[in-house]
């Protein structure tokens, strides 16, 4: 049972981060349900929250090619308390539509 929960959480992280890498959105509901599974795994003792975040960081780096701390700073967990998943789409490039001298 414990391994099934861990496998499901990992699968959801991979799905979410892969979607974001492609430029797609991740629904809030999907993220919140995954965070609920993460919290349940921690509460039941089947997967410690520190171990979860270590694994999440490895998966993030594998998919994006850069660590979470490189993008969000070394103290990213101050803003993202467990079980919050730092799942953001990349900023769209913005180009001015009018000259700056108006």
N, C-alpha and C positions, 0 to 999 in steps of 0.2 A: 504494500500500500504506500509506504513512504517513498519508494522509488518512482511510483506512478505520479505522485504529486510533483516531485522534483522534475521529472521528465516533462510534465505538462507545463510547468512554469517556464522551463528552458525553451520549450517549443514556442510558447507565446512570446517570449523575449525575442527569439530569432525572427518570428513572424513580424512583430512590431518594428524592430530595428531595420529589417529588410525592406519593409514598406516605406519607412521614413527615408531610407537610403535611395529608393526609387523615386522619391518625391511625393509619395502618396501620404494621405493622412491616416492616423490611427484614431479610431473612435474613442471618445472619453469612456464610454461603457466598457469597451474592451480593456483599456488600461486599468480602470478601476476594478474590474473583476480579477484581473491578473494580480493587482496589488492585494486584493482580498485573499487570493490563494497564497501569496507570499506571507501574509500575516498569519494565515492559518497554519502554514508549515512551521513558522517560528513558534507560535503558541503551543502547538502540539509537540514541539521538540523534534520534529522530523528533519528540519533543516534550519540551522542557526542563521540569524539575519546577517551576521558578518560574512559568513560563508556564501550566502545568497548574493550579497553585494559584490563580493570578489568575483563570483562566477558571472554576474551581470556585466561587470566591467570588462572581463575577458571577451565575452560575446560581443559587447559594444565595440571594443577595439578591433576584433576580428572582422566585423561587418563594415565599420566606418574607416578602418585603417588608422585610427587615432584614438587615444584614450579619452574617456569622459573628462578627466581632470585637465586635459589639454584644451578642451573646448569650454568647459565651465569653471575651471580653476580648481586648485588643490582642495579647497574647502567646499566643494559642490554639495557635500552632504549636510552642510549647515542649512542650505535652502531646500534640500530634498531629504527630509526625514524618512526613515524606513516606515512603510514599504513603498514610498513614492518612486516611480520610475521616471527618470529624466528622458522623456520621449518628446522631442521637438522636431518639427519639420525644418528644413534648411530655409533660411531667409531667401525670399525671392529677390532677384536683382532689381533694383529700382533705378530708373533713368529719368532725369527731368524731362518734362514734356514742353517746357518753355525755357527760353534763355534766362539766366540768372539776373540779368540787368533790368528786369521790369520793376 
